[in-house]
Amino acid sequence: MGVRTALRRTLASQLGNPRGLMGKAVAKRLNKFNLAATTGAVEALAVVDGEVVADLGFGGGVGLRLLLDTNAAEVHGVDYSASMVDRARGEFADDRLRLHTGSITALPLPDDSVDGLITLNTIYFIEDLTTAFAEIRRILRPGGRAVIGIGDPEAMAKMPVTRHGFLVRPVAEVVETLEGAGLALTAHRRVSESKLAPHLLVVGHAN
Ligand SMILES: C[S@@+](CC[C@H](N)C(=O)[O-])C[C@H]1O[C@@H](n2cnc3c(N)ncnc32)[C@H](O)[C@@H]1O
């Protein structure tokens, strides 16, 4: 294996589970690179004062910061990576923040406990998307909203790092899986006007 391939493979693994020294650098890059998409997701969520909200797979924590900037009563952050949870614990001194190490496929939150959530750039690392979306539906209160942010599949395919284990699915397939999990699409936004801009899928309970 060439050096370039080895580096890309390492980066791909870090993006799916940032950890150790390299994880710190990856977290900073994620915050910068995904700021616009995360800002768009929080805008689409339109948090109402006093709501309980969450960021699933928060990585470097840019989404937690934006959610803490609202008047949410509680902000939950769930991430698979204990390093990212520790980092967020050190970074945010806000007693509304609740951090959890855990997976989107087995969320450490009760049924009907969240009014709104965002999850960006996470589903590429999840094989069992049906279970992940069923978990999102389970924790969302009826009337609650979830914003799922994903890179445009064509743009993702142009990024060499995604060839190393990323599950890049067509948007239509993601929407179909959401619907299969009992969620209904209420809006489909793009982060910018570019043809390759990230997608923001806004969903709520189908019934
Ligand atoms: C590419 S980063 C995205 C971080 C952030 N949402 C953003 O857009 O900048 C993916 C994050 O999702 C987390 N992650 C991956 N699979 C997960 C899972 N099954 N459950 C929870 N977190 C997960 C990783 O640990 C990592 O922090």
Ligand as a Chemical Component Dictionary entry (heavy atoms), coordinates in Angstrom:
data_LIG
# 
_chem_comp.id                   LIG 
_chem_comp.type                 NON-POLYMER 
_chem_comp.pdbx_formal_charge   0 
_chem_comp.three_letter_code    LIG 
# 
loop_
_chem_comp_atom.comp_id 
_chem_comp_atom.atom_id 
_chem_comp_atom.alt_atom_id 
_chem_comp_atom.type_symbol 
_chem_comp_atom.charge 
_chem_comp_atom.model_Cartn_x 
_chem_comp_atom.model_Cartn_y 
_chem_comp_atom.model_Cartn_z 
_chem_comp_atom.pdbx_ordinal 
LIG C1  C1  C 0  -17.276 13.000 10.239 1  
LIG S1  S1  S 1  -17.574 13.259 11.939 2  
LIG C2  C2  C 0  -18.841 14.513 11.867 3  
LIG C3  C3  C 0  -18.871 15.376 13.093 4  
LIG C4  C4  C 0  -19.870 16.542 13.038 5  
LIG N1  N1  N 0  -21.230 16.074 13.061 6  
LIG C5  C5  C 0  -19.610 17.391 11.820 7  
LIG O1  O1  O 0  -20.396 17.339 10.856 8  
LIG O2  O2  O -1 -18.593 18.087 11.822 9  
LIG C6  C6  C 0  -18.495 11.845 12.418 10 
LIG C7  C7  C 0  -18.743 11.781 13.909 11 
LIG O3  O3  O 0  -19.763 10.812 14.130 12 
LIG C8  C8  C 0  -19.353 9.955  15.170 13 
LIG N2  N2  N 0  -19.997 8.656  14.910 14 
LIG C9  C9  C 0  -19.733 7.760  13.935 15 
LIG N3  N3  N 0  -20.562 6.704  14.023 16 
LIG C10 C10 C 0  -21.371 6.944  15.088 17 
LIG C11 C11 C 0  -22.431 6.232  15.698 18 
LIG N4  N4  N 0  -22.851 5.053  15.235 19 
LIG N5  N5  N 0  -23.018 6.782  16.768 20 
LIG C12 C12 C 0  -22.627 7.987  17.269 21 
LIG N6  N6  N 0  -21.613 8.697  16.742 22 
LIG C13 C13 C 0  -21.012 8.194  15.653 23 
LIG C14 C14 C 0  -17.857 9.909  15.098 24 
LIG O4  O4  O 0  -17.261 9.521  16.322 25 
LIG C15 C15 C 0  -17.530 11.344 14.705 26 
LIG O5  O5  O 0  -17.375 12.168 15.837 27 
# 
loop_
_chem_comp_bond.comp_id 
_chem_comp_bond.atom_id_1 
_chem_comp_bond.atom_id_2 
_chem_comp_bond.value_order 
_chem_comp_bond.pdbx_ordinal 
LIG C1  S1  SING 1  
LIG S1  C2  SING 2  
LIG S1  C6  SING 3  
LIG C2  C3  SING 4  
LIG C3  C4  SING 5  
LIG C4  N1  SING 6  
LIG C4  C5  SING 7  
LIG C5  O1  DOUB 8  
LIG C5  O2  SING 9  
LIG C6  C7  SING 10 
LIG C7  O3  SING 11 
LIG C7  C15 SING 12 
LIG O3  C8  SING 13 
LIG C8  N2  SING 14 
LIG C8  C14 SING 15 
LIG N2  C9  SING 16 
LIG N2  C13 SING 17 
LIG C9  N3  DOUB 18 
LIG N3  C10 SING 19 
LIG C10 C11 SING 20 
LIG C10 C13 DOUB 21 
LIG C11 N4  SING 22 
LIG C11 N5  DOUB 23 
LIG N5  C12 SING 24 
LIG C12 N6  DOUB 25 
LIG N6  C13 SING 26 
LIG C14 O4  SING 27 
LIG C14 C15 SING 28 
LIG C15 O5  SING 29 
# 
